[in-house]
Amino acid sequence: MVSIQRLPVTIPQPPSKTKLARDSALDASEPTPVAKAVAQSVRDPEVLSAAHSHIHYDQPEGKHRQALESYLGVMHQQKRDELSMLVGVDVYV
């Protein structure tokens, strides 16, 4: 290890701001307005059902979905063959 002359052995560190902020956050006994709004929205089943109805999946429909499944089937054929050879059973018939 190399030591540099004229430098202190330890460097004093100022008190951390995050520790002070963490201590003041622990003292708060009341939830924030954002936490209250999230808690209210989760309790309401109508809001949950409305959000669930707006979910869109990244899957094509109809013949486009079949084309994608065929493409992925060809792409993963080698892995399926290796797995069937490893197990010794033709699982993907």
Buried (B, 14 or more C-beta within 10 A) or exposed (E): EEEEEEEEEEEEEEEEEEEEEEEEEEEEEEEEEEEEEEEEEEEEEEEEEEEEEEEEEEEEEEEEEEEEEEEEEEEEEEEEEEEBEEEEEEEEE
